[in-house]
Amino acid sequence: MTEQTLAASPLPLADVISANVRILRRRKRWTQEQAGQEWETVTGRAVSAQTWYALERPGGRAWTADDIEAAAYLFDVEPVALLVPLDTCTQCDDQPPAGFICAACGVEGPRKA
Ligand SMILES: [Zn+2]
């Protein structure tokens, strides 16, 4: 993401949260299924992999204050950190090549087939 798109920040707030949740999940190296299980551990409410997939998409979830609090707890960040666009990794742009783990952010690339 360039400086310019960050400054403009045209995204609706819910989409910013969804995008941040995707980045933070990948930094934890959780699959969407694992993230859903962790969510259940925190909230007692199960989230399927399909639901998690949707909530990372623009327009995929109407984030409630409860959701934001749970996600912040889950990813070890302050709730307010979810409300502003996270910088993507300057080393790998959050997309390391297949078979590699970024040394800077810890995101794992797609597994080699
Ligand atoms: Zn990285």
Backbone and ligand atoms as CSV (ligand in chain L), in Angstrom:
chain,resi,resn,atom,element,x,y,z
A,1,MET,N,N,0.849,-1.200,0.000
A,1,MET,CA,C,0.000,0.000,0.000
A,1,MET,C,C,0.881,1.246,0.000
A,2,THR,N,N,0.566,2.192,-0.811
A,2,THR,CA,C,1.407,3.388,-0.897
A,2,THR,C,C,0.992,4.407,0.155
A,3,GLU,N,N,1.867,5.374,0.380
A,3,GLU,CA,C,1.575,6.447,1.342
A,3,GLU,C,C,0.274,7.142,0.952
A,4,GLN,N,N,0.118,7.321,-0.340
A,4,GLN,CA,C,-1.006,8.099,-0.823
A,4,GLN,C,C,-2.345,7.422,-0.497
A,5,THR,N,N,-2.436,6.110,-0.745
A,5,THR,CA,C,-3.700,5.434,-0.466
A,5,THR,C,C,-3.964,5.401,1.032
A,6,LEU,N,N,-2.877,5.298,1.845
A,6,LEU,CA,C,-3.069,5.326,3.288
A,6,LEU,C,C,-3.624,6.667,3.727
A,7,ALA,N,N,-3.052,7.739,3.182
A,7,ALA,CA,C,-3.473,9.080,3.578
A,7,ALA,C,C,-4.923,9.318,3.191
A,8,ALA,N,N,-5.303,8.836,2.024
A,8,ALA,CA,C,-6.659,9.062,1.555
A,8,ALA,C,C,-7.658,8.251,2.388
A,9,SER,N,N,-7.242,7.024,2.748
A,9,SER,CA,C,-8.066,6.137,3.568
A,9,SER,C,C,-9.546,6.188,3.203
A,10,PRO,N,N,-9.905,5.811,2.002
A,10,PRO,CA,C,-11.288,5.918,1.558
A,10,PRO,C,C,-12.174,4.783,2.066
A,11,LEU,N,N,-11.577,3.829,2.796
A,11,LEU,CA,C,-12.335,2.646,3.167
A,11,LEU,C,C,-13.323,2.927,4.289
A,12,PRO,N,N,-14.510,2.355,4.200
A,12,PRO,CA,C,-15.425,2.398,5.353
A,12,PRO,C,C,-14.764,1.718,6.545
A,13,LEU,N,N,-15.105,2.148,7.727
A,13,LEU,CA,C,-14.440,1.657,8.940
A,13,LEU,C,C,-14.526,0.140,9.078
A,14,ALA,N,N,-15.684,-0.428,8.781
A,14,ALA,CA,C,-15.828,-1.881,8.929
A,14,ALA,C,C,-14.850,-2.619,8.015
A,15,ASP,N,N,-14.604,-2.045,6.825
A,15,ASP,CA,C,-13.677,-2.704,5.902
A,15,ASP,C,C,-12.233,-2.573,6.368
A,16,VAL,N,N,-11.924,-1.463,7.031
A,16,VAL,CA,C,-10.594,-1.300,7.623
A,16,VAL,C,C,-10.368,-2.391,8.668
A,17,ILE,N,N,-11.384,-2.613,9.507
A,17,ILE,CA,C,-11.270,-3.646,10.542
A,17,ILE,C,C,-11.102,-5.014,9.892
A,18,SER,N,N,-11.898,-5.305,8.872
A,18,SER,CA,C,-11.793,-6.603,8.194
A,18,SER,C,C,-10.394,-6.809,7.624
A,19,ALA,N,N,-9.856,-5.776,6.990
A,19,ALA,CA,C,-8.518,-5.887,6.394
A,19,ALA,C,C,-7.466,-6.080,7.487
A,20,ASN,N,N,-7.605,-5.370,8.582
A,20,ASN,CA,C,-6.647,-5.507,9.686
A,20,ASN,C,C,-6.707,-6.899,10.293
A,21,VAL,N,N,-7.910,-7.435,10.427
A,21,VAL,CA,C,-8.068,-8.773,11.000
A,21,VAL,C,C,-7.367,-9.801,10.108
A,22,ARG,N,N,-7.464,-9.600,8.805
A,22,ARG,CA,C,-6.781,-10.520,7.886
A,22,ARG,C,C,-5.264,-10.444,8.082
A,23,ILE,N,N,-4.747,-9.223,8.159
A,23,ILE,CA,C,-3.298,-9.048,8.336
A,23,ILE,C,C,-2.848,-9.667,9.660
A,24,LEU,N,N,-3.587,-9.388,10.718
A,24,LEU,CA,C,-3.185,-9.872,12.043
A,24,LEU,C,C,-3.288,-11.387,12.134
A,25,ARG,N,N,-4.316,-11.944,11.496
A,25,ARG,CA,C,-4.444,-13.407,11.492
A,25,ARG,C,C,-3.249,-14.046,10.789
A,26,ARG,N,N,-2.867,-13.473,9.671
A,26,ARG,CA,C,-1.746,-14.056,8.927
A,26,ARG,C,C,-0.443,-13.910,9.703
A,27,ARG,N,N,-0.319,-12.821,10.446
A,27,ARG,CA,C,0.891,-12.662,11.256
A,27,ARG,C,C,0.950,-13.702,12.365
A,28,LYS,N,N,-0.208,-14.146,12.844
A,28,LYS,CA,C,-0.246,-15.229,13.833
A,28,LYS,C,C,-0.021,-16.585,13.165
A,29,ARG,N,N,-0.053,-16.585,11.841
A,29,ARG,CA,C,0.041,-17.823,11.044
A,29,ARG,C,C,-1.100,-18.772,11.379
A,30,TRP,N,N,-2.275,-18.225,11.600
A,30,TRP,CA,C,-3.459,-19.043,11.784
A,30,TRP,C,C,-4.177,-19.172,10.456
A,31,THR,N,N,-4.707,-20.371,10.207
A,31,THR,CA,C,-5.652,-20.513,9.112
A,31,THR,C,C,-6.954,-19.854,9.551
A,32,GLN,N,N,-7.867,-19.679,8.603
A,32,GLN,CA,C,-9.158,-19.102,8.967
A,32,GLN,C,C,-9.894,-20.029,9.921
A,33,GLU,N,N,-9.701,-21.326,9.743
A,33,GLU,CA,C,-10.327,-22.289,10.645
A,33,GLU,C,C,-9.768,-22.160,12.072
A,34,GLN,N,N,-8.437,-22.066,12.169
A,34,GLN,CA,C,-7.813,-21.897,13.482
A,34,GLN,C,C,-8.267,-20.602,14.139
A,35,ALA,N,N,-8.361,-19.535,13.334
A,35,ALA,CA,C,-8.793,-18.249,13.880
A,35,ALA,C,C,-10.201,-18.376,14.453
A,36,GLY,N,N,-11.064,-19.099,13.753
A,36,GLY,CA,C,-12.424,-19.304,14.240
A,36,GLY,C,C,-12.448,-20.057,15.555
A,37,GLN,N,N,-11.542,-21.025,15.688
A,37,GLN,CA,C,-11.467,-21.787,16.939
A,37,GLN,C,C,-10.956,-20.914,18.081
A,38,GLU,N,N,-9.961,-20.072,17.771
A,38,GLU,CA,C,-9.442,-19.159,18.795
A,38,GLU,C,C,-10.530,-18.178,19.220
A,39,TRP,N,N,-11.300,-17.743,18.237
A,39,TRP,CA,C,-12.407,-16.820,18.518
A,39,TRP,C,C,-13.386,-17.458,19.503
A,40,GLU,N,N,-13.664,-18.727,19.281
A,40,GLU,CA,C,-14.586,-19.426,20.184
A,40,GLU,C,C,-13.999,-19.519,21.593
A,41,THR,N,N,-12.685,-19.741,21.678
A,41,THR,CA,C,-12.033,-19.797,22.986
A,41,THR,C,C,-12.219,-18.485,23.744
A,42,VAL,N,N,-12.119,-17.379,23.014
A,42,VAL,CA,C,-12.219,-16.058,23.642
A,42,VAL,C,C,-13.667,-15.692,23.964
A,43,THR,N,N,-14.566,-15.963,23.026
A,43,THR,CA,C,-15.925,-15.434,23.139
A,43,THR,C,C,-16.962,-16.484,23.519
A,44,GLY,N,N,-16.604,-17.760,23.364
A,44,GLY,CA,C,-17.588,-18.804,23.572
A,44,GLY,C,C,-18.539,-18.969,22.398
A,45,ARG,N,N,-18.304,-18.184,21.347
A,45,ARG,CA,C,-19.152,-18.285,20.161
A,45,ARG,C,C,-18.319,-18.840,19.008
A,46,ALA,N,N,-18.779,-19.937,18.436
A,46,ALA,CA,C,-18.032,-20.563,17.352
A,46,ALA,C,C,-18.121,-19.724,16.082
A,47,VAL,N,N,-17.018,-19.670,15.351
A,47,VAL,CA,C,-17.003,-19.016,14.036
A,47,VAL,C,C,-16.410,-20.018,13.054
A,48,SER,N,N,-17.184,-20.383,12.053
A,48,SER,CA,C,-16.696,-21.357,11.076
A,48,SER,C,C,-15.646,-20.714,10.172
A,49,ALA,N,N,-14.881,-21.562,9.491
A,49,ALA,CA,C,-13.889,-21.052,8.544
A,49,ALA,C,C,-14.561,-20.215,7.468
A,50,GLN,N,N,-15.758,-20.620,7.049
A,50,GLN,CA,C,-16.475,-19.870,6.015
A,50,GLN,C,C,-16.865,-18.483,6.520
A,51,THR,N,N,-17.332,-18.433,7.768
A,51,THR,CA,C,-17.687,-17.141,8.346
A,51,THR,C,C,-16.452,-16.262,8.478
A,52,TRP,N,N,-15.338,-16.879,8.891
A,52,TRP,CA,C,-14.112,-16.102,9.031
A,52,TRP,C,C,-13.672,-15.562,7.671
A,53,TYR,N,N,-13.758,-16.409,6.669
A,53,TYR,CA,C,-13.413,-15.967,5.310
A,53,TYR,C,C,-14.227,-14.731,4.944
A,54,ALA,N,N,-15.521,-14.781,5.236
A,54,ALA,CA,C,-16.396,-13.664,4.885
A,54,ALA,C,C,-16.051,-12.409,5.681
A,55,LEU,N,N,-15.749,-12.580,6.955
A,55,LEU,CA,C,-15.558,-11.377,7.771
A,55,LEU,C,C,-14.267,-10.647,7.444
A,56,GLU,N,N,-13.345,-11.330,6.742
A,56,GLU,CA,C,-12.128,-10.645,6.296
A,56,GLU,C,C,-12.353,-9.897,4.997
A,57,ARG,N,N,-13.512,-10.099,4.380
A,57,ARG,CA,C,-13.799,-9.465,3.098
A,57,ARG,C,C,-14.496,-8.122,3.308
A,58,PRO,N,N,-14.287,-7.170,2.370
A,58,PRO,CA,C,-15.006,-5.895,2.480
A,58,PRO,C,C,-16.515,-6.129,2.543
A,59,GLY,N,N,-17.157,-5.491,3.492
A,59,GLY,CA,C,-18.600,-5.654,3.641
A,59,GLY,C,C,-19.006,-6.967,4.263
A,60,GLY,N,N,-18.024,-7.742,4.727
A,60,GLY,CA,C,-18.317,-9.093,5.211
A,60,GLY,C,C,-18.851,-9.154,6.627
A,61,ARG,N,N,-18.679,-8.075,7.382
A,61,ARG,CA,C,-19.169,-8.115,8.762
A,61,ARG,C,C,-19.500,-6.706,9.248
A,62,ALA,N,N,-20.626,-6.609,9.923
A,62,ALA,CA,C,-20.963,-5.367,10.616
A,62,ALA,C,C,-20.338,-5.479,12.003
A,63,TRP,N,N,-19.143,-4.953,12.150
A,63,TRP,CA,C,-18.383,-5.140,13.380
A,63,TRP,C,C,-19.055,-4.432,14.552
A,64,THR,N,N,-19.312,-5.187,15.598
A,64,THR,CA,C,-19.869,-4.584,16.807
A,64,THR,C,C,-18.720,-4.254,17.759
A,65,ALA,N,N,-19.019,-3.459,18.764
A,65,ALA,CA,C,-18.015,-3.150,19.782
A,65,ALA,C,C,-17.522,-4.444,20.433
A,66,ASP,N,N,-18.430,-5.379,20.653
A,66,ASP,CA,C,-18.053,-6.684,21.214
A,66,ASP,C,C,-17.056,-7.412,20.324
A,67,ASP,N,N,-17.353,-7.402,19.012
A,67,ASP,CA,C,-16.459,-8.052,18.050
A,67,ASP,C,C,-15.064,-7.440,18.096
A,68,ILE,N,N,-15.040,-6.111,18.127
A,68,ILE,CA,C,-13.762,-5.398,18.094
A,68,ILE,C,C,-12.959,-5.719,19.354
A,69,GLU,N,N,-13.651,-5.738,20.464
A,69,GLU,CA,C,-12.978,-6.058,21.721
A,69,GLU,C,C,-12.415,-7.481,21.687
A,70,ALA,N,N,-13.207,-8.410,21.173
A,70,ALA,CA,C,-12.755,-9.806,21.102
A,70,ALA,C,C,-11.571,-9.950,20.153
A,71,ALA,N,N,-11.651,-9.270,19.008
A,71,ALA,CA,C,-10.562,-9.367,18.025
A,71,ALA,C,C,-9.279,-8.757,18.584
A,72,ALA,N,N,-9.407,-7.658,19.293
A,72,ALA,CA,C,-8.231,-7.017,19.885
A,72,ALA,C,C,-7.571,-7.958,20.889
A,73,TYR,N,N,-8.409,-8.602,21.701
A,73,TYR,CA,C,-7.893,-9.551,22.691
A,73,TYR,C,C,-7.200,-10.720,21.983
A,74,LEU,N,N,-7.869,-11.200,20.950
A,74,LEU,CA,C,-7.358,-12.353,20.195
A,74,LEU,C,C,-5.975,-12.070,19.599
A,75,PHE,N,N,-5.812,-10.866,19.077
A,75,PHE,CA,C,-4.573,-10.551,18.357
A,75,PHE,C,C,-3.601,-9.725,19.186
A,76,ASP,N,N,-3.933,-9.536,20.492
A,76,ASP,CA,C,-2.977,-8.849,21.360
A,76,ASP,C,C,-2.693,-7.414,20.926
A,77,VAL,N,N,-3.723,-6.714,20.531
A,77,VAL,CA,C,-3.554,-5.307,20.158
A,77,VAL,C,C,-4.601,-4.488,20.924
A,78,GLU,N,N,-4.405,-3.186,20.963
A,78,GLU,CA,C,-5.420,-2.306,21.532
A,78,GLU,C,C,-6.589,-2.230,20.556
A,79,PRO,N,N,-7.819,-2.162,21.067
A,79,PRO,CA,C,-8.968,-2.071,20.157
A,79,PRO,C,C,-8.815,-0.955,19.120
A,80,VAL,N,N,-8.250,0.175,19.543
A,80,VAL,CA,C,-8.123,1.301,18.612
A,80,VAL,C,C,-7.209,0.961,17.434
A,81,ALA,N,N,-6.291,0.021,17.641
A,81,ALA,CA,C,-5.371,-0.354,16.563
A,81,ALA,C,C,-6.107,-1.007,15.401
A,82,LEU,N,N,-7.293,-1.542,15.680
A,82,LEU,CA,C,-8.063,-2.192,14.619
A,82,LEU,C,C,-8.795,-1.185,13.739
A,83,LEU,N,N,-8.857,0.055,14.207
A,83,LEU,CA,C,-9.693,1.052,13.529
A,83,LEU,C,C,-8.944,1.891,12.505
A,84,VAL,N,N,-7.628,1.782,12.491
A,84,VAL,CA,C,-6.839,2.523,11.498
A,84,VAL,C,C,-6.089,1.526,10.635
A,85,PRO,N,N,-5.954,1.810,9.334
A,85,PRO,CA,C,-5.303,0.844,8.448
A,85,PRO,C,C,-3.902,0.490,8.938
A,86,LEU,N,N,-3.659,-0.796,9.111
A,86,LEU,CA,C,-2.333,-1.270,9.484
A,86,LEU,C,C,-1.409,-1.146,8.294
A,87,ASP,N,N,-0.179,-0.800,8.583
A,87,ASP,CA,C,0.811,-0.831,7.514
A,87,ASP,C,C,1.064,-2.277,7.116
A,88,THR,N,N,1.102,-2.520,5.830
A,88,THR,CA,C,1.536,-3.846,5.409
A,88,THR,C,C,3.044,-3.920,5.566
A,89,CYS,N,N,3.567,-5.127,5.620
A,89,CYS,CA,C,4.996,-5.349,5.850
A,89,CYS,C,C,5.806,-4.739,4.710
A,90,THR,N,N,6.840,-3.966,5.074
A,90,THR,CA,C,7.649,-3.333,4.031
A,90,THR,C,C,8.556,-4.343,3.337
A,91,GLN,N,N,8.792,-5.477,4.001
A,91,GLN,CA,C,9.676,-6.485,3.407
A,91,GLN,C,C,8.939,-7.358,2.389
A,92,CYS,N,N,7.745,-7.791,2.740
A,92,CYS,CA,C,7.078,-8.798,1.898
A,92,CYS,C,C,5.693,-8.348,1.427
A,93,ASP,N,N,5.251,-7.157,1.841
A,93,ASP,CA,C,3.912,-6.691,1.474
A,93,ASP,C,C,2.846,-7.681,1.961
A,94,ASP,N,N,3.168,-8.396,3.039
A,94,ASP,CA,C,2.303,-9.423,3.617
A,94,ASP,C,C,2.044,-10.590,2.666
A,95,GLN,N,N,2.885,-10.715,1.652
A,95,GLN,CA,C,2.716,-11.835,0.719
A,95,GLN,C,C,4.064,-12.450,0.375
A,96,PRO,N,N,4.675,-13.139,1.346
A,96,PRO,CA,C,5.948,-13.790,1.032
A,96,PRO,C,C,5.760,-14.880,-0.021
A,97,PRO,N,N,6.831,-15.172,-0.753
A,97,PRO,CA,C,6.717,-16.210,-1.784
A,97,PRO,C,C,6.408,-17.577,-1.179
A,98,ALA,N,N,5.864,-18.459,-1.991
A,98,ALA,CA,C,5.509,-19.805,-1.549
A,98,ALA,C,C,6.708,-20.483,-0.902
A,99,GLY,N,N,6.450,-21.090,0.253
A,99,GLY,CA,C,7.493,-21.858,0.918
A,99,GLY,C,C,8.392,-21.024,1.811
A,100,PHE,N,N,8.152,-19.684,1.883
A,100,PHE,CA,C,9.000,-18.834,2.707
A,100,PHE,C,C,8.204,-18.209,3.839
A,101,ILE,N,N,8.894,-17.905,4.938
A,101,ILE,CA,C,8.317,-17.139,6.042
A,101,ILE,C,C,9.086,-15.830,6.125
A,102,CYS,N,N,8.363,-14.724,6.134
A,102,CYS,CA,C,9.027,-13.417,6.183
A,102,CYS,C,C,9.706,-13.237,7.540
A,103,ALA,N,N,10.982,-12.887,7.506
A,103,ALA,CA,C,11.730,-12.699,8.754
A,103,ALA,C,C,11.285,-11.432,9.472
A,104,ALA,N,N,10.723,-10.489,8.740
A,104,ALA,CA,C,10.342,-9.215,9.351
A,104,ALA,C,C,9.012,-9.317,10.098
A,105,CYS,N,N,8.009,-9.950,9.486
A,105,CYS,CA,C,6.669,-9.928,10.086
A,105,CYS,C,C,6.181,-11.311,10.504
A,106,GLY,N,N,6.835,-12.368,10.040
A,106,GLY,CA,C,6.440,-13.708,10.440
A,106,GLY,C,C,5.329,-14.322,9.614
A,107,VAL,N,N,4.851,-13.587,8.581
A,107,VAL,CA,C,3.806,-14.158,7.736
A,107,VAL,C,C,4.404,-15.267,6.870
A,108,GLU,N,N,3.635,-16.331,6.758
A,108,GLU,CA,C,4.083,-17.494,6.003
A,108,GLU,C,C,3.504,-17.443,4.602
A,109,GLY,N,N,4.336,-17.688,3.599
A,109,GLY,CA,C,3.850,-17.738,2.220
A,109,GLY,C,C,3.010,-18.974,2.002
A,110,PRO,N,N,2.329,-19.032,0.853
A,110,PRO,CA,C,1.530,-20.230,0.557
A,110,PRO,C,C,2.420,-21.472,0.566
A,111,ARG,N,N,1.839,-22.565,0.977
A,111,ARG,CA,C,2.614,-23.800,0.978
A,111,ARG,C,C,2.843,-24.266,-0.449
A,112,LYS,N,N,4.050,-24.817,-0.646
A,112,LYS,CA,C,4.337,-25.351,-1.977
A,112,LYS,C,C,3.471,-26.579,-2.217
A,113,ALA,N,N,2.953,-26.692,-3.423
A,113,ALA,CA,C,2.082,-27.825,-3.761
A,113,ALA,C,C,2.914,-29.100,-3.844
L,1,ZN,ZN,ZN,6.786,-9.486,5.954
